[in-house]
Amino acid sequence: MIQIEYFLFVSAIMMFAGIYGFITRKSTLAILLSIELMLNAADINFAVFNRLLYPNGHEGLFFAIFGIAIAAAESAVAIAIMINIYRQLQNISVDQLTKMKW
């Protein structure tokens, strides 16, 4: 059986990769992918800590499934916003978004 520390290590790597991508990327699509990485790292933590604290319970798995559903809805809304931005500016770079301010 795989030890819990390995899952937490993978989750930490995913979280730091998401934070790094969120801070350094200029494209809104790359930023969205970085946010998805961070959400998936949180879902792994839900499942791991559920297995650690309550071996026979399924609460962490339900939280992870709920998190995946929220991430899917968030992605759909974000991609719709990116399509609207692209139609107006012909670019999805974060630097160009200052033109859309009120």
CYANA upper distance limits for C-alpha pairs under 8 A (distance plus 0.5 A):
  2 ILE  CA      6 TYR  CA      7.64
  3 GLN  CA      7 PHE  CA      7.80
  4 ILE  CA      8 LEU  CA      6.88
  4 ILE  CA     48 VAL  CA      7.25
  4 ILE  CA     52 LEU  CA      8.26
  5 GLU  CA      9 PHE  CA      6.52
  6 TYR  CA     10 VAL  CA      6.74
  7 PHE  CA     11 SER  CA      6.62
  7 PHE  CA     44 ILE  CA      7.91
  7 PHE  CA     45 ASN  CA      8.46
  7 PHE  CA     48 VAL  CA      7.60
  8 LEU  CA     12 ALA  CA      6.54
  8 LEU  CA     44 ILE  CA      8.33
  8 LEU  CA     45 ASN  CA      7.30
  8 LEU  CA     48 VAL  CA      8.08
  9 PHE  CA     13 ILE  CA      6.71
 10 VAL  CA     14 MET  CA      6.70
 10 VAL  CA     41 ALA  CA      8.50
 11 SER  CA     15 MET  CA      6.63
 11 SER  CA     41 ALA  CA      5.16
 11 SER  CA     42 ALA  CA      7.85
 11 SER  CA     44 ILE  CA      6.80
 11 SER  CA     45 ASN  CA      7.31
 12 ALA  CA     16 PHE  CA      6.65
 12 ALA  CA     41 ALA  CA      7.52
 13 ILE  CA     17 ALA  CA      6.54
 14 MET  CA     18 GLY  CA      6.60
 14 MET  CA     37 LEU  CA      6.47
 14 MET  CA     38 MET  CA      7.00
 14 MET  CA     40 ASN  CA      8.31
 14 MET  CA     41 ALA  CA      6.23
 15 MET  CA     19 ILE  CA      6.71
 15 MET  CA     37 LEU  CA      7.02
 15 MET  CA     38 MET  CA      5.31
 15 MET  CA     41 ALA  CA      6.13
 15 MET  CA     42 ALA  CA      8.43
 16 PHE  CA     20 TYR  CA      6.51
 16 PHE  CA     38 MET  CA      8.42
 17 ALA  CA     21 GLY  CA      6.55
 17 ALA  CA     34 SER  CA      7.86
 17 ALA  CA     37 LEU  CA      8.02
 18 GLY  CA     22 PHE  CA      6.51
 18 GLY  CA     33 LEU  CA      8.27
 18 GLY  CA     34 SER  CA      4.71
 18 GLY  CA     35 ILE  CA      6.60
 18 GLY  CA     36 GLU  CA      8.12
 18 GLY  CA     37 LEU  CA      5.73
 18 GLY  CA     38 MET  CA      5.76
 19 ILE  CA     23 ILE  CA      6.72
 19 ILE  CA     34 SER  CA      7.30
 19 ILE  CA     35 ILE  CA      8.30
 19 ILE  CA     38 MET  CA      7.74
 20 TYR  CA     24 THR  CA      6.57
 20 TYR  CA     34 SER  CA      8.48
 21 GLY  CA     25 ARG  CA      6.11
 21 GLY  CA     30 ALA  CA      7.70
 21 GLY  CA     31 ILE  CA      6.99
 21 GLY  CA     34 SER  CA      5.92
 22 PHE  CA     30 ALA  CA      8.10
 22 PHE  CA     31 ILE  CA      5.47
 22 PHE  CA     32 LEU  CA      8.43
 22 PHE  CA     34 SER  CA      5.96
 22 PHE  CA     35 ILE  CA      7.44
 25 ARG  CA     30 ALA  CA      6.81
 25 ARG  CA     31 ILE  CA      6.76
 26 LYS  CA     30 ALA  CA      7.97
 26 LYS  CA     31 ILE  CA      7.99
 26 LYS  CA     93 SER  CA      6.06
 26 LYS  CA     94 VAL  CA      5.83
 26 LYS  CA     95 ASP  CA      7.50
 27 SER  CA     31 ILE  CA      6.85
 27 SER  CA     92 ILE  CA      6.53
 27 SER  CA     93 SER  CA      5.10
 27 SER  CA     94 VAL  CA      6.39
 28 THR  CA     32 LEU  CA      6.63
 28 THR  CA     82 MET  CA      7.79
 28 THR  CA     92 ILE  CA      6.50
 28 THR  CA     93 SER  CA      6.62
 28 THR  CA     94 VAL  CA      6.64
 29 LEU  CA     33 LEU  CA      6.81
 29 LEU  CA     79 ILE  CA      8.42
 29 LEU  CA     82 MET  CA      8.29
 29 LEU  CA     92 ILE  CA      8.27
 30 ALA  CA     34 SER  CA      6.74
 31 ILE  CA     35 ILE  CA      6.82
 32 LEU  CA     36 GLU  CA      6.80
 32 LEU  CA     75 SER  CA      7.90
 32 LEU  CA     78 ALA  CA      8.02
 33 LEU  CA     37 LEU  CA      6.80
 34 SER  CA     38 MET  CA      6.95
 35 ILE  CA     39 LEU  CA      6.78
 36 GLU  CA     40 ASN  CA      6.63
 36 GLU  CA     71 ALA  CA      7.34
 37 LEU  CA     41 ALA  CA      6.72
 38 MET  CA     42 ALA  CA      6.92
 39 LEU  CA     43 ASP  CA      6.82
 39 LEU  CA     67 GLY  CA      7.82
 39 LEU  CA     68 ILE  CA      8.48
 39 LEU  CA     71 ALA  CA      7.65
 40 ASN  CA     44 ILE  CA      6.77
 40 ASN  CA     68 ILE  CA      8.14
 41 ALA  CA     45 ASN  CA      6.88
 42 ALA  CA     46 PHE  CA      6.79
 42 ALA  CA     64 ALA  CA      8.48
 43 ASP  CA     47 ALA  CA      6.92
 43 ASP  CA     63 PHE  CA      7.92
 43 ASP  CA     64 ALA  CA      5.15
 43 ASP  CA     65 ILE  CA      8.45
 43 ASP  CA     67 GLY  CA      7.06
 43 ASP  CA     68 ILE  CA      8.14
 44 ILE  CA     48 VAL  CA      6.60
 44 ILE  CA     64 ALA  CA      7.83
 45 ASN  CA     49 PHE  CA      6.44
 46 PHE  CA     50 ASN  CA      6.56
 46 PHE  CA     60 GLY  CA      5.28
 46 PHE  CA     61 LEU  CA      7.33
 46 PHE  CA     63 PHE  CA      7.18
 46 PHE  CA     64 ALA  CA      6.59
 47 ALA  CA     51 ARG  CA      6.76
 47 ALA  CA     60 GLY  CA      5.30
 47 ALA  CA     61 LEU  CA      5.78
 47 ALA  CA     64 ALA  CA      7.13
 48 VAL  CA     52 LEU  CA      6.70
 48 VAL  CA     60 GLY  CA      8.21
 49 PHE  CA     53 LEU  CA      6.39
 49 PHE  CA     54 TYR  CA      8.44
 49 PHE  CA     60 GLY  CA      7.66
 50 ASN  CA     54 TYR  CA      5.89
 50 ASN  CA     55 PRO  CA      7.29
 50 ASN  CA     57 GLY  CA      7.54
 50 ASN  CA     58 HIS  CA      7.55
 50 ASN  CA     59 GLU  CA      7.16
 50 ASN  CA     60 GLY  CA      5.27
 50 ASN  CA     61 LEU  CA      7.88
 51 ARG  CA     55 PRO  CA      5.15
 51 ARG  CA     56 ASN  CA      8.06
 51 ARG  CA     57 GLY  CA      8.07
 51 ARG  CA     60 GLY  CA      8.26
 54 TYR  CA     58 HIS  CA      8.47
 58 HIS  CA     62 PHE  CA      6.84
 59 GLU  CA     63 PHE  CA      6.77
 60 GLY  CA     64 ALA  CA      6.64
 61 LEU  CA     65 ILE  CA      6.68
 62 PHE  CA     66 PHE  CA      6.57
 63 PHE  CA     67 GLY  CA      6.52
 64 ALA  CA     68 ILE  CA      6.68
 65 ILE  CA     69 ALA  CA      6.79
 66 PHE  CA     70 ILE  CA      6.76
 67 GLY  CA     71 ALA  CA      6.59
 68 ILE  CA     72 ALA  CA      6.69
 69 ALA  CA     73 ALA  CA      6.84
 70 ILE  CA     74 GLU  CA      6.52
 71 ALA  CA     75 SER  CA      6.53
 72 ALA  CA     76 ALA  CA      6.80
 73 ALA  CA     77 VAL  CA      6.85
 74 GLU  CA     78 ALA  CA      6.54
 75 SER  CA     79 ILE  CA      6.48
 76 ALA  CA     80 ALA  CA      6.74
 77 VAL  CA     81 ILE  CA      6.77
 78 ALA  CA     82 MET  CA      6.66
 79 ILE  CA     83 ILE  CA      6.65
 80 ALA  CA     84 ASN  CA      6.84
 81 ILE  CA     85 ILE  CA      6.69
 82 MET  CA     86 TYR  CA      6.56
 82 MET  CA     92 ILE  CA      7.15
 83 ILE  CA     87 ARG  CA      6.70
 84 ASN  CA     88 GLN  CA      6.98
 85 ILE  CA     89 LEU  CA      6.46
 85 ILE  CA     90 GLN  CA      7.97
 85 ILE  CA     91 ASN  CA      7.84
 85 ILE  CA     92 ILE  CA      7.00
 86 TYR  CA     90 GLN  CA      5.08
 86 TYR  CA     91 ASN  CA      5.68
 86 TYR  CA     92 ILE  CA      6.17
 89 LEU  CA     96 GLN  CA      8.19
 91 ASN  CA     96 GLN  CA      7.85
 92 ILE  CA     96 GLN  CA      7.86
 92 ILE  CA     97 LEU  CA      8.36
 93 SER  CA     97 LEU  CA      7.58
 97 LEU  CA    101 LYS  CA      7.92
